[in-house]
Amino acid sequence: MKPKDIQLIGTELAILWEDGSESYFPAEFLRKHSPSAQNIGEVDILGNQYGGDGPKEFPGVTITGWDFQGNYAFRPIFSDGHSSGLFSWDYLKELESKLQ
């Protein structure tokens, strides 16, 4: 399912989905769950972990903008400079369940 509209309302990202449902994600929550290598780390073929050892909470962070990645994801730009996490539409729907 793809979004029909995405807006920033205060510090929350609001998504209207094609089926008419809505999702609201606080910026701090999205920053914490960014699927970037910087945030969650990455493992090489030998099993060595790189990155992912930074802060896990991001108080006061906001979303300053975003761009779309094809028809499958968007990349938010956060006020702390982080902008390498690609949030697929499926991943956002997955994250929605963690908000409750």
C-alpha positions in Angstrom: 0.0 0.0 0.0 1.3 3.5 -0.9 0.6 6.8 0.7 -1.8 9.2 -0.9 -0.5 12.2 1.0 2.3 12.9 3.5 2.3 16.0 5.7 4.2 17.3 8.7 1.8 18.3 11.5 3.8 19.9 14.3 6.5 17.3 15.2 4.5 14.4 13.7 4.6 12.9 10.2 1.0 12.3 9.1 0.4 9.8 6.3 -2.9 9.2 4.5 -2.8 5.8 2.9 -4.5 4.7 -0.4 -7.1 2.8 1.6 -8.1 5.9 3.6 -6.4 4.9 6.8 -4.1 7.4 8.6 -0.8 7.0 10.4 0.9 9.5 12.7 4.6 9.1 13.6 6.4 11.4 16.1 9.7 12.6 14.7 11.7 11.2 17.7 10.1 7.7 17.1 11.1 7.7 13.4 14.6 8.9 14.2 15.0 6.1 16.8 13.7 3.5 14.3 15.7 4.7 11.3 16.7 1.7 9.2 20.1 3.2 8.3 23.4 1.5 8.8 24.5 4.4 10.9 21.6 3.8 13.3 21.3 0.0 13.3 24.7 -1.0 12.0 25.7 -3.4 9.4 27.5 -6.7 9.4 30.1 -7.7 6.9 30.5 -11.2 5.4 32.8 -12.2 8.3 30.2 -11.3 10.9 31.9 -8.1 12.1 29.4 -5.4 13.2 30.0 -1.8 12.0 28.1 1.2 13.3 24.8 1.1 15.2 26.5 1.9 18.5 25.4 5.5 18.8 22.6 7.1 20.8 19.2 5.3 20.8 17.1 8.2 22.0 16.7 11.5 20.2 14.9 14.0 22.4 13.7 17.1 20.6 14.6 16.0 17.1 12.3 17.2 14.3 11.8 16.4 10.7 13.0 19.3 8.5 12.1 17.7 5.1 12.1 14.6 3.1 12.4 13.2 -0.4 10.9 10.2 -2.2 12.9 7.2 -3.2 11.2 5.8 -6.3 7.7 4.5 -5.6 8.6 2.5 -2.6 10.1 4.7 0.2 10.9 8.1 1.5 14.0 9.5 3.2 13.3 12.0 6.0 15.8 14.7 6.9 16.1 15.2 10.7 17.1 18.3 12.6 20.2 16.5 14.0 21.5 16.1 10.4 20.6 12.4 10.0 19.2 11.7 6.5 20.4 8.2 5.4 17.4 6.1 6.5 15.1 4.9 3.8 11.7 4.1 5.1 9.8 1.8 2.8 6.0 1.9 2.8 6.0 -1.6 4.2 8.4 -0.7 7.0 6.3 2.3 8.0 3.2 0.1 8.3 5.3 -2.3 10.4 6.4 0.5 12.6 2.8 1.6 13.1 2.2 -1.5 15.3 5.1 -0.4 17.6 3.3 2.8 18.4 0.5 1.1 20.3 
